[in-house]
Amino acid sequence: MIDFRSDTVTTPCAKMRAAMANAVVGDDVYGDDPTVNALESWSAERHGFEAALFCSSGTQANLLALMSHCERGDEYLCGQQAHNYQFEGGGAAVLGSIQPQPIENEPDGTLSLSKLKKAIKPDDYHFARTKLISIENTINGKVLPLNYLAQVREFAEGEGLALHLDGARVYNAAIALGVDIKEIAKYFDTMTVCLSKGLGAPIGSLLFGSKAFIAKARRWRKVLGGGMRQAGILAAAAEIALQDNIARLNDDHVNAKYLAEQLNQVEGFKVNTSFVETNMVFASLSANLSAEEIANKLSNQGILISAGNPLRLVTHLNISQSDIDSLIRELQLIVA
Ligand SMILES: *Cc1c(COP(=O)(O)O)cnc(C)c1O
């Protein structure tokens, strides 16, 4: 199967599987798993934070961040398109009694500072208490500029708000910008990173922050049922993801650009190639084409896409240029 649905579909390589099989483990809830402890300690340093917490998923890591920044009756400001607003089951509200305050994203994915400013509630018991700004990078494949990150940092400080980054794909941003991860991370109080997307680990995300913050998040992780025992099996794969699979994200970006150009050669498909900054391609379909029908026909040929208009196609370590050629060939046949 050639799978363009998401970079979450990547499977662990032989080296990861071997490392998992041989990982030295202990009970991580007792703090006894040496592989988890090593991952948390070196990854914190590498990302420029005091401490890190290994979590079961990006959703859990974001929820822990929101619950550790905010108390019951507090709120966080985020984008209308934010994953931790739209796609995490409303976890902050459901489980944390935290109110989201979404703000329309600008076309480049940023949140306007003047719109943020307007959304901050006065200190008055009619209102939820605004505590946190949460932004996302990359967002729908777009990279937030570093000078925007500097501005939002200064703004958050001026307003006395904490700043969180949902960095599920922050390494795609770092590679696209050609900067070290710390050049992005340094603007944030806390940050999450998904290891199970383009980085290719089977399971796991990291949450970064200060020592005190991570201690609080560790407590919430246990409350939420996320205290994993011999989690070193997973941390061993995570370590390889962070060591081996970062520089190669550039291949995914090159492939995404190639895919975008090739899709523009298919009748009825239109991609704005200048929007393709990382590993996501959005193609709009002309009215005579049905995304469902195309997805069904492709799946009969062993190619998976998510139906939608625009179509979202994602490149990753299990997609090669010849896989893209296969997709284009099949699409040409379907539209002919
Ligand atoms: C995938 C994703 C998450 C959540 O990660 P899961 O591991 O799937 O729970 C959070 N934020 C963004 C931006 C994502 O793309």
PDBQT file of the ligand as one rigid body, heavy atoms in Angstrom, charges set to zero:
ROOT
HETATM    1  C1  LIG A 401      -1.167  14.800  15.192  1.00  0.00    +0.000 C 
HETATM    2  C2  LIG A 401      -1.206  16.083  15.891  1.00  0.00    +0.000 A 
HETATM    3  C3  LIG A 401      -1.414  16.142  17.265  1.00  0.00    +0.000 A 
HETATM    4  C4  LIG A 401      -1.786  14.950  18.110  1.00  0.00    +0.000 C 
HETATM    5  O1  LIG A 401      -0.998  13.874  17.992  1.00  0.00    +0.000 OA
HETATM    6  P1  LIG A 401      -1.540  12.375  18.250  1.00  0.00    +0.000 P 
HETATM    7  O2  LIG A 401      -0.268  11.673  18.572  1.00  0.00    +0.000 OA
HETATM    8  O3  LIG A 401      -2.156  11.952  16.972  1.00  0.00    +0.000 OA
HETATM    9  O4  LIG A 401      -2.483  12.398  19.385  1.00  0.00    +0.000 OA
HETATM   10  C5  LIG A 401      -1.361  17.378  17.871  1.00  0.00    +0.000 A 
HETATM   11  N1  LIG A 401      -1.149  18.491  17.161  1.00  0.00    +0.000 NA
HETATM   12  C6  LIG A 401      -0.961  18.483  15.831  1.00  0.00    +0.000 A 
HETATM   13  C7  LIG A 401      -0.715  19.751  15.116  1.00  0.00    +0.000 C 
HETATM   14  C8  LIG A 401      -1.000  17.276  15.151  1.00  0.00    +0.000 A 
HETATM   15  O5  LIG A 401      -0.822  17.260  13.830  1.00  0.00    +0.000 OA
ENDROOT
TORSDOF 0
